[in-house]
Amino acid sequence: MTARRRRGAGWPWIVFLLVGAGVLACLGGCGRKGPPVAPQWVAPVAVSDLTARVDKGQVTLNWSVPAAKDAPRPEGYRIYRADLGPADCADCPLLFAKIGELPLDTRRQPAPDEPWRLSWQDGPAPGVRYVYKVSAYGRGQETLDSNLVGVQP
């Protein structure tokens, strides 16, 4: 009489081996875990060459997009303006208000050897002294402010 192997008799061993392999894989994990760390976002470089020119009551702001190897290009720039107020108020704080936003077309890139120059025009009230600044933004955050420029149209 020959022994016949019962069909399905080996499945407990296969399940046991698979579960055992899974337990061993979990025990050999990557080691001690630390606290979660938020992803780091590198801010674009702040503008440092903001200039202003007055021509026929129009103020034209000019600046270049700073090139940095370790920082990303900004998504755009926000333009701020503050009224200097009366001339006898030297210690008054500057209260800046956002007057515009200039999104960058990242598909349009300048030649590698030429700077990327941007400009913004404003038509403020004549006879009032103003101070302007710009800041780059990207991923919902802003960089530090640029240098300040003052004009009186």
KOLTOR-696873 format. One record per residue: residue in three letters; x, y, z of N, C-alpha, C in turn; residue number from 1. Coordinates in Angstrom, 1 decimal. Example, Ala and Ser with C-alpha at 12.3 -4.5 7.8 and 13.67 -1.06 7.14 Angstrom:
% KOLTOR-696873
+--------+--------+--------+--------+--------+--------+--------+--------+--------+--------+-----+
| residu |    n_X |    n_Y |    n_Z |   ca_X |   ca_Y |   ca_Z |    c_X |    c_Y |    c_Z | num |
+--------+--------+--------+--------+--------+--------+--------+--------+--------+--------+-----+
|    ALA |   13.2 |   -5.7 |    7.8 |   12.3 |   -4.5 |    7.8 |   13.2 |   -3.3 |    7.8 |   1 |
|    SER |   12.8 |   -2.2 |    7.1 |   13.7 |   -1.1 |    7.1 |   12.9 |    0.0 |    7.9 |   2 |
+--------+--------+--------+--------+--------+--------+--------+--------+--------+--------+-----+
% end
This chain:
% KOLTOR-696873
+--------+--------+--------+--------+--------+--------+--------+--------+--------+--------+-----+
| residu |    n_X |    n_Y |    n_Z |   ca_X |   ca_Y |   ca_Z |    c_X |    c_Y |    c_Z | num |
+--------+--------+--------+--------+--------+--------+--------+--------+--------+--------+-----+
|    MET |    0.8 |   -1.2 |    0.0 |    0.0 |    0.0 |    0.0 |    0.9 |    1.2 |    0.0 |   1 |
|    THR |    0.6 |    2.1 |   -0.8 |    1.4 |    3.3 |   -0.9 |    0.7 |    4.5 |   -0.2 |   2 |
|    ALA |    1.5 |    5.3 |    0.4 |    1.0 |    6.4 |    1.1 |    0.6 |    7.5 |    0.2 |   3 |
|    ARG |   -0.5 |    8.0 |    0.3 |   -0.9 |    9.1 |   -0.6 |   -0.9 |   10.4 |    0.2 |   4 |
|    ARG |   -0.3 |   11.4 |   -0.4 |   -0.2 |   12.7 |    0.3 |   -1.6 |   13.4 |    0.2 |   5 |
|    ARG |   -2.0 |   13.9 |    1.3 |   -3.3 |   14.6 |    1.2 |   -3.1 |   16.0 |    0.6 |   6 |
|    ARG |   -4.0 |   16.3 |   -0.2 |   -4.0 |   17.6 |   -0.9 |   -4.3 |   18.7 |    0.2 |   7 |
|    GLY |   -3.4 |   19.8 |    0.2 |   -3.6 |   20.9 |    1.1 |   -3.0 |   20.7 |    2.4 |   8 |
|    ALA |   -2.3 |   19.6 |    2.7 |   -1.7 |   19.4 |    4.0 |   -0.5 |   20.3 |    4.3 |   9 |
|    GLY |    0.2 |   20.9 |    3.2 |    1.4 |   21.7 |    3.4 |    1.1 |   23.2 |    3.6 |  10 |
|    TRP |   -0.1 |   23.6 |    3.5 |   -0.4 |   25.1 |    3.6 |   -0.1 |   25.7 |    5.0 |  11 |
|    PRO |   -0.2 |   24.9 |    6.1 |    0.1 |   25.6 |    7.4 |    1.6 |   25.9 |    7.5 |  12 |
|    TRP |    2.5 |   25.1 |    6.8 |    3.9 |   25.4 |    6.9 |    4.2 |   26.6 |    6.0 |  13 |
|    ILE |    3.6 |   26.8 |    4.9 |    3.8 |   27.9 |    4.1 |    3.4 |   29.2 |    4.8 |  14 |
|    VAL |    2.2 |   29.2 |    5.5 |    1.7 |   30.3 |    6.2 |    2.7 |   30.6 |    7.4 |  15 |
|    PHE |    3.2 |   29.6 |    8.1 |    4.1 |   29.8 |    9.2 |    5.4 |   30.4 |    8.7 |  16 |
|    LEU |    5.9 |   29.9 |    7.6 |    7.1 |   30.5 |    7.0 |    7.0 |   32.0 |    6.6 |  17 |
|    LEU |    5.8 |   32.3 |    6.0 |    5.6 |   33.7 |    5.6 |    5.4 |   34.6 |    6.8 |  18 |
|    VAL |    4.7 |   34.2 |    7.8 |    4.5 |   35.0 |    9.0 |    5.9 |   35.2 |    9.7 |  19 |
|    GLY |    6.6 |   34.1 |    9.8 |    8.0 |   34.2 |   10.4 |    8.9 |   35.1 |    9.7 |  20 |
|    ALA |    8.9 |   35.1 |    8.3 |    9.7 |   36.0 |    7.6 |    9.3 |   37.4 |    7.8 |  21 |
|    GLY |    8.0 |   37.7 |    7.9 |    7.5 |   39.0 |    8.1 |    7.9 |   39.6 |    9.5 |  22 |
|    VAL |    7.9 |   38.7 |   10.5 |    8.3 |   39.1 |   11.9 |    9.8 |   39.4 |   11.9 |  23 |
|    LEU |   10.6 |   38.6 |   11.2 |   12.0 |   38.8 |   11.2 |   12.3 |   40.1 |   10.4 |  24 |
|    ALA |   11.6 |   40.4 |    9.4 |   11.8 |   41.7 |    8.6 |   11.5 |   42.9 |    9.5 |  25 |
|    CYS |   10.5 |   42.8 |   10.3 |   10.1 |   43.9 |   11.2 |   11.1 |   44.1 |   12.3 |  26 |
|    LEU |   11.7 |   43.0 |   12.8 |   12.7 |   43.1 |   13.9 |   14.0 |   43.7 |   13.4 |  27 |
|    GLY |   14.3 |   43.5 |   12.2 |   15.5 |   44.0 |   11.7 |   15.4 |   45.4 |   11.1 |  28 |
|    GLY |   14.5 |   46.3 |   11.6 |   14.2 |   47.6 |   11.1 |   15.5 |   48.5 |   11.0 |  29 |
|    CYS |   15.2 |   49.8 |   10.8 |   16.4 |   50.7 |   10.6 |   17.0 |   51.2 |   11.8 |  30 |
|    GLY |   16.5 |   50.8 |   13.0 |   17.2 |   51.2 |   14.2 |   16.3 |   52.2 |   15.0 |  31 |
|    ARG |   17.0 |   53.0 |   15.8 |   16.3 |   53.9 |   16.6 |   15.8 |   55.1 |   15.8 |  32 |
|    LYS |   14.6 |   55.5 |   16.1 |   13.9 |   56.5 |   15.4 |   14.0 |   57.8 |   16.2 |  33 |
|    GLY |   14.2 |   58.9 |   15.5 |   14.2 |   60.2 |   16.2 |   12.9 |   61.0 |   16.0 |  34 |
|    PRO |   12.8 |   62.2 |   16.5 |   11.6 |   62.9 |   16.4 |   11.4 |   63.4 |   14.9 |  35 |
|    PRO |   10.2 |   63.6 |   14.5 |   10.0 |   64.0 |   13.1 |   10.6 |   65.3 |   12.8 |  36 |
|    VAL |   11.1 |   65.5 |   11.6 |   11.8 |   66.8 |   11.2 |   11.0 |   67.3 |   10.0 |  37 |
|    ALA |   10.6 |   68.6 |   10.1 |    9.8 |   69.2 |    9.0 |   10.8 |   69.3 |    7.8 |  38 |
|    PRO |   10.2 |   69.2 |    6.6 |   11.0 |   69.4 |    5.4 |   11.6 |   70.9 |    5.4 |  39 |
|    GLN |   12.8 |   71.0 |    5.0 |   13.5 |   72.3 |    5.0 |   13.2 |   72.9 |    3.6 |  40 |
|    TRP |   12.9 |   74.2 |    3.7 |   12.7 |   75.0 |    2.4 |   13.7 |   76.1 |    2.4 |  41 |
|    VAL |   14.5 |   76.1 |    1.4 |   15.5 |   77.2 |    1.2 |   14.8 |   78.4 |    0.5 |  42 |
|    ALA |   14.9 |   79.5 |    1.2 |   14.3 |   80.7 |    0.6 |   15.1 |   81.3 |   -0.5 |  43 |
|    PRO |   14.5 |   81.9 |   -1.5 |   15.2 |   82.6 |   -2.5 |   16.1 |   83.7 |   -1.9 |  44 |
|    VAL |   17.1 |   84.2 |   -2.6 |   18.0 |   85.2 |   -2.1 |   17.2 |   86.6 |   -2.2 |  45 |
|    ALA |   17.4 |   87.4 |   -1.2 |   16.7 |   88.7 |   -1.2 |   17.4 |   89.7 |   -2.2 |  46 |
|    VAL |   16.6 |   90.6 |   -2.6 |   17.1 |   91.6 |   -3.6 |   17.9 |   92.6 |   -2.8 |  47 |
|    SER |   19.1 |   93.0 |   -3.4 |   19.9 |   94.0 |   -2.8 |   20.2 |   95.2 |   -3.7 |  48 |
|    ASP |   19.7 |   95.2 |   -4.9 |   20.0 |   96.3 |   -5.8 |   18.8 |   97.1 |   -6.3 |  49 |
|    LEU |   17.8 |   97.3 |   -5.4 |   16.6 |   98.0 |   -5.8 |   16.9 |   99.5 |   -6.0 |  50 |
|    THR |   16.5 |  100.0 |   -7.1 |   16.7 |  101.4 |   -7.5 |   15.3 |  102.0 |   -7.9 |  51 |
|    ALA |   15.2 |  103.3 |   -7.8 |   14.0 |  104.0 |   -8.1 |   14.3 |  105.2 |   -9.0 |  52 |
|    ARG |   13.5 |  105.5 |  -10.0 |   13.7 |  106.6 |  -10.9 |   12.3 |  107.3 |  -11.1 |  53 |
|    VAL |   12.3 |  108.6 |  -11.0 |   11.0 |  109.4 |  -11.2 |   11.1 |  110.0 |  -12.5 |  54 |
|    ASP |   10.0 |  109.8 |  -13.3 |    9.9 |  110.5 |  -14.6 |    8.5 |  110.8 |  -14.9 |  55 |
|    LYS |    8.2 |  112.1 |  -15.0 |    6.8 |  112.6 |  -15.2 |    5.8 |  112.1 |  -14.3 |  56 |
|    GLY |    6.1 |  112.1 |  -13.0 |    5.2 |  111.6 |  -12.0 |    5.1 |  110.1 |  -11.8 |  57 |
|    GLN |    5.8 |  109.4 |  -12.6 |    5.8 |  107.9 |  -12.5 |    7.1 |  107.5 |  -11.8 |  58 |
|    VAL |    6.9 |  106.6 |  -10.9 |    8.1 |  106.0 |  -10.2 |    8.3 |  104.6 |  -10.8 |  59 |
|    THR |    9.6 |  104.4 |  -11.3 |    9.9 |  103.1 |  -11.9 |   11.0 |  102.5 |  -11.0 |  60 |
|    LEU |   10.6 |  101.3 |  -10.5 |   11.5 |  100.5 |   -9.6 |   12.2 |   99.5 |  -10.5 |  61 |
|    ASN |   13.5 |   99.3 |  -10.3 |   14.3 |   98.3 |  -11.0 |   15.1 |   97.5 |  -10.1 |  62 |
|    TRP |   15.2 |   96.2 |  -10.3 |   16.0 |   95.3 |   -9.6 |   16.4 |   94.1 |  -10.4 |  63 |
|    SER |   17.3 |   93.3 |   -9.9 |   17.7 |   92.1 |  -10.6 |   17.4 |   90.9 |   -9.7 |  64 |
|    VAL |   17.1 |   89.8 |  -10.4 |   16.8 |   88.5 |   -9.7 |   18.2 |   88.0 |   -9.3 |  65 |
|    PRO |   18.5 |   87.9 |   -8.0 |   19.8 |   87.4 |   -7.5 |   20.0 |   85.9 |   -7.9 |  66 |
|    ALA |   21.1 |   85.6 |   -8.4 |   21.5 |   84.2 |   -8.8 |   22.2 |   83.6 |   -7.7 |  67 |
|    ALA |   21.7 |   82.4 |   -7.3 |   22.4 |   81.7 |   -6.2 |   22.3 |   80.2 |   -6.5 |  68 |
|    LYS |   23.4 |   79.5 |   -6.4 |   23.4 |   78.1 |   -6.7 |   22.6 |   77.3 |   -5.8 |  69 |
|    ASP |   22.6 |   77.6 |   -4.5 |   22.0 |   76.8 |   -3.5 |   20.5 |   77.2 |   -3.2 |  70 |
|    ALA |   20.1 |   78.3 |   -3.8 |   18.7 |   78.8 |   -3.5 |   17.9 |   78.7 |   -4.8 |  71 |
|    PRO |   16.6 |   78.4 |   -4.6 |   15.7 |   78.3 |   -5.8 |   15.3 |   79.7 |   -6.3 |  72 |
|    ARG |   14.9 |   79.7 |   -7.6 |   14.4 |   81.0 |   -8.1 |   13.0 |   81.3 |   -7.4 |  73 |
|    PRO |   12.8 |   82.6 |   -7.2 |   11.5 |   82.9 |   -6.6 |   10.3 |   82.7 |   -7.6 |  74 |
|    GLU |    9.1 |   82.5 |   -7.0 |    7.9 |   82.5 |   -7.8 |    7.5 |   83.8 |   -8.3 |  75 |
|    GLY |    7.9 |   84.9 |   -7.5 |    7.5 |   86.2 |   -7.9 |    8.0 |   87.2 |   -6.8 |  76 |
|    TYR |    7.6 |   88.5 |   -7.0 |    8.0 |   89.5 |   -6.1 |    6.8 |   90.3 |   -5.6 |  77 |
|    ARG |    6.8 |   90.8 |   -4.4 |    5.8 |   91.6 |   -3.8 |    6.4 |   93.0 |   -3.6 |  78 |
|    ILE |    5.7 |   94.1 |   -4.0 |    6.2 |   95.4 |   -4.0 |    5.4 |   96.1 |   -2.9 |  79 |
|    TYR |    6.2 |   96.8 |   -2.0 |    5.6 |   97.5 |   -0.9 |    6.0 |   99.0 |   -0.9 |  80 |
|    ARG |    5.1 |   99.9 |   -0.4 |    5.3 |  101.3 |   -0.4 |    4.9 |  101.8 |    1.0 |  81 |
|    ALA |    5.7 |  102.8 |    1.5 |    5.3 |  103.5 |    2.7 |    5.4 |  105.0 |    2.5 |  82 |
|    ASP |    4.4 |  105.7 |    3.1 |    4.4 |  107.1 |    3.1 |    5.3 |  107.7 |    4.2 |  83 |
|    LEU |    6.2 |  108.5 |    3.8 |    7.1 |  109.0 |    4.9 |    6.5 |  110.0 |    5.8 |  84 |
|    GLY |    5.3 |  110.6 |    5.5 |    4.6 |  111.5 |    6.4 |    5.3 |  112.8 |    6.4 |  85 |
|    PRO |    4.9 |  113.6 |    7.4 |    5.5 |  115.0 |    7.4 |    7.0 |  115.0 |    7.6 |  86 |
|    ALA |    7.7 |  116.0 |    7.2 |    9.1 |  116.1 |    7.2 |    9.6 |  116.2 |    8.7 |  87 |
|    ASP |    8.8 |  116.7 |    9.6 |    9.3 |  116.9 |   11.0 |    9.2 |  115.6 |   11.8 |  88 |
|    CYS |    8.8 |  114.5 |   11.2 |    8.6 |  113.2 |   11.9 |    9.7 |  112.2 |   11.5 |  89 |
|    ALA |   10.9 |  112.5 |   12.0 |   12.1 |  111.7 |   11.7 |   12.0 |  110.3 |   12.4 |  90 |
|    ASP |   11.4 |  110.2 |   13.5 |   11.3 |  108.9 |   14.3 |   10.0 |  108.1 |   14.0 |  91 |
|    CYS |    9.2 |  108.6 |   13.1 |    8.0 |  107.8 |   12.9 |    8.3 |  106.5 |   12.2 |  92 |
|    PRO |    7.6 |  105.5 |   12.6 |    7.8 |  104.2 |   11.9 |    7.3 |  104.1 |   10.5 |  93 |
|    LEU |    7.9 |  103.4 |    9.7 |    7.5 |  103.2 |    8.3 |    6.4 |  102.1 |    8.2 |  94 |
|    LEU |    5.2 |  102.5 |    7.8 |    4.1 |  101.5 |    7.7 |    4.0 |  101.1 |    6.2 |  95 |
|    PHE |    4.5 |  100.0 |    5.8 |    4.5 |   99.5 |    4.4 |    3.1 |   98.9 |    4.1 |  96 |
|    ALA |    2.7 |   99.1 |    2.9 |    1.5 |   98.4 |    2.4 |    1.8 |   97.8 |    1.0 |  97 |
|    LYS |    1.3 |   96.6 |    0.8 |    1.6 |   96.0 |   -0.5 |    0.8 |   96.7 |   -1.6 |  98 |
|    ILE |    1.5 |   97.1 |   -2.6 |    0.9 |   97.8 |   -3.7 |    0.9 |   97.0 |   -5.0 |  99 |
|    GLY |    1.5 |   95.8 |   -5.0 |    1.5 |   95.0 |   -6.2 |    2.3 |   93.7 |   -6.0 | 100 |
|    GLU |    2.1 |   92.9 |   -7.0 |    2.8 |   91.6 |   -7.1 |    3.2 |   91.3 |   -8.5 | 101 |
|    LEU |    4.4 |   90.8 |   -8.7 |    5.0 |   90.6 |  -10.0 |    5.4 |   89.1 |  -10.0 | 102 |
|    PRO |    4.5 |   88.2 |  -10.5 |    4.8 |   86.8 |  -10.7 |    5.9 |   86.6 |  -11.8 | 103 |
|    LEU |    6.8 |   85.7 |  -11.6 |    7.8 |   85.4 |  -12.6 |    7.3 |   84.3 |  -13.5 | 104 |
|    ASP |    7.6 |   84.4 |  -14.8 |    7.4 |   83.4 |  -15.7 |    8.7 |   82.5 |  -15.8 | 105 |
|    THR |    8.6 |   81.5 |  -15.0 |    9.9 |   80.6 |  -14.9 |   10.2 |   79.9 |  -16.2 | 106 |
|    ARG |    9.3 |   79.9 |  -17.1 |    9.6 |   79.3 |  -18.4 |   10.5 |   80.2 |  -19.2 | 107 |
|    ARG |   10.5 |   81.5 |  -19.0 |   11.3 |   82.5 |  -19.6 |   12.6 |   82.7 |  -18.8 | 108 |
|    GLN |   13.7 |   82.2 |  -19.2 |   14.9 |   82.3 |  -18.5 |   15.9 |   83.2 |  -19.3 | 109 |
|    PRO |   16.6 |   84.1 |  -18.6 |   17.6 |   84.9 |  -19.3 |   18.8 |   84.1 |  -19.7 | 110 |
|    ALA |   19.6 |   84.6 |  -20.6 |   20.8 |   83.9 |  -20.9 |   21.7 |   83.8 |  -19.7 | 111 |
|    PRO |   22.5 |   82.7 |  -19.6 |   23.3 |   82.5 |  -18.4 |   24.2 |   83.6 |  -18.0 | 112 |
|    ASP |   24.7 |   84.4 |  -19.0 |   25.7 |   85.4 |  -18.7 |   25.0 |   86.8 |  -18.5 | 113 |
|    GLU |   23.7 |   86.9 |  -18.6 |   23.1 |   88.2 |  -18.4 |   22.2 |   88.2 |  -17.2 | 114 |
|    PRO |   22.1 |   89.3 |  -16.4 |   21.3 |   89.3 |  -15.3 |   19.8 |   89.4 |  -15.7 | 115 |
|    TRP |   18.9 |   88.9 |  -14.8 |   17.5 |   89.0 |  -15.0 |   17.0 |   90.2 |  -14.4 | 116 |
|    ARG |   16.7 |   91.3 |  -15.2 |   16.3 |   92.6 |  -14.6 |   14.8 |   92.7 |  -14.7 | 117 |
|    LEU |   14.2 |   93.2 |  -13.6 |   12.7 |   93.4 |  -13.5 |   12.5 |   94.8 |  -13.2 | 118 |
|    SER |   11.2 |   95.3 |  -13.5 |   10.8 |   96.6 |  -13.2 |    9.4 |   96.7 |  -12.9 | 119 |
|    TRP |    9.0 |   97.7 |  -12.1 |    7.6 |   98.0 |  -11.7 |    7.3 |   99.4 |  -11.7 | 120 |
|    GLN |    6.2 |   99.9 |  -12.3 |    5.9 |  101.3 |  -12.3 |    4.7 |  101.6 |  -11.3 | 121 |
|    ASP |    4.8 |  102.7 |  -10.7 |    3.9 |  103.2 |   -9.7 |    3.5 |  104.6 |  -10.0 | 122 |
|    GLY |    2.3 |  105.0 |   -9.8 |    1.9 |  106.4 |  -10.0 |    1.4 |  107.0 |   -8.7 | 123 |
|    PRO |    2.3 |  107.3 |   -7.8 |    1.9 |  107.8 |   -6.5 |    1.5 |  109.3 |   -6.6 | 124 |
|    ALA |    0.9 |  109.8 |   -5.5 |    0.5 |  111.2 |   -5.5 |    1.7 |  112.1 |   -5.5 | 125 |
|    PRO |    1.7 |  113.2 |   -6.3 |    2.8 |  114.1 |   -6.3 |    3.0 |  114.9 |   -5.0 | 126 |
|    GLY |    4.3 |  115.2 |   -4.8 |    4.6 |  116.0 |   -3.6 |    4.7 |  115.2 |   -2.3 | 127 |
|    VAL |    4.5 |  113.9 |   -2.3 |    4.6 |  113.1 |   -1.1 |    5.8 |  112.2 |   -1.2 | 128 |
|    ARG |    6.5 |  112.1 |   -0.1 |    7.7 |  111.3 |   -0.1 |    7.4 |  109.8 |    0.2 | 129 |
|    TYR |    8.0 |  108.9 |   -0.6 |    7.7 |  107.5 |   -0.4 |    8.9 |  106.7 |   -0.3 | 130 |
|    VAL |    8.8 |  105.6 |    0.4 |    9.9 |  104.6 |    0.5 |    9.3 |  103.3 |   -0.1 | 131 |
|    TYR |   10.2 |  102.6 |   -0.9 |    9.8 |  101.3 |   -1.5 |   10.7 |  100.2 |   -1.1 | 132 |
|    LYS |   10.1 |   99.0 |   -1.1 |   10.9 |   97.8 |   -0.9 |   10.3 |   96.7 |   -1.6 | 133 |
|    VAL |   11.0 |   95.6 |   -2.0 |   10.4 |   94.4 |   -2.6 |   10.9 |   93.2 |   -1.8 | 134 |
|    SER |   10.1 |   92.1 |   -1.9 |   10.5 |   90.9 |   -1.3 |   10.1 |   89.7 |   -2.2 | 135 |
|    ALA |   11.0 |   88.7 |   -2.3 |   10.7 |   87.6 |   -3.2 |    9.8 |   86.6 |   -2.4 | 136 |
|    TYR |    9.0 |   85.9 |   -3.1 |    8.1 |   84.9 |   -2.4 |    8.2 |   83.5 |   -3.2 | 137 |
|    GLY |    7.9 |   82.5 |   -2.5 |    7.9 |   81.2 |   -3.1 |    7.4 |   80.2 |   -2.1 | 138 |
|    ARG |    6.6 |   79.2 |   -2.5 |    6.0 |   78.2 |   -1.6 |    5.3 |   78.8 |   -0.4 | 139 |
|    GLY |    4.6 |   79.9 |   -0.6 |    3.8 |   80.5 |    0.5 |    4.6 |   81.3 |    1.5 | 140 |
|    GLN |    5.9 |   81.5 |    1.3 |    6.8 |   82.2 |    2.2 |    7.5 |   83.4 |    1.5 | 141 |
|    GLU |    7.8 |   84.4 |    2.3 |    8.6 |   85.5 |    1.7 |   10.0 |   85.5 |    2.2 | 142 |
|    THR |   10.9 |   86.2 |    1.4 |   12.3 |   86.3 |    1.8 |   12.4 |   87.6 |    2.7 | 143 |
|    LEU |   13.6 |   87.9 |    3.0 |   13.9 |   89.2 |    3.7 |   13.6 |   90.3 |    2.7 | 144 |
|    ASP |   13.4 |   91.5 |    3.3 |   13.1 |   92.7 |    2.4 |   14.4 |   93.1 |    1.7 | 145 |
|    SER |   14.2 |   93.8 |    0.6 |   15.3 |   94.4 |   -0.2 |   15.8 |   95.6 |    0.5 | 146 |
|    ASN |   16.8 |   96.3 |   -0.1 |   17.2 |   97.6 |    0.4 |   16.0 |   98.5 |    0.2 | 147 |
|    LEU |   16.0 |   99.6 |    0.9 |   14.9 |  100.6 |    0.8 |   15.4 |  101.7 |   -0.1 | 148 |
|    VAL |   14.4 |  102.2 |   -0.9 |   14.7 |  103.4 |   -1.7 |   13.6 |  104.4 |   -1.5 | 149 |
|    GLY |   14.0 |  105.7 |   -1.4 |   13.1 |  106.8 |   -1.2 |   13.0 |  107.7 |   -2.4 | 150 |
|    VAL |   11.8 |  108.2 |   -2.7 |   11.6 |  109.1 |   -3.8 |   10.5 |  110.1 |   -3.4 | 151 |
|    GLN |   10.5 |  111.2 |   -4.2 |    9.4 |  112.2 |   -4.0 |    9.1 |  112.6 |   -5.5 | 152 |
|    PRO |    7.9 |  112.1 |   -6.0 |    7.5 |  112.5 |   -7.3 |    7.1 |  113.9 |   -7.4 | 153 |
+--------+--------+--------+--------+--------+--------+--------+--------+--------+--------+-----+
% end
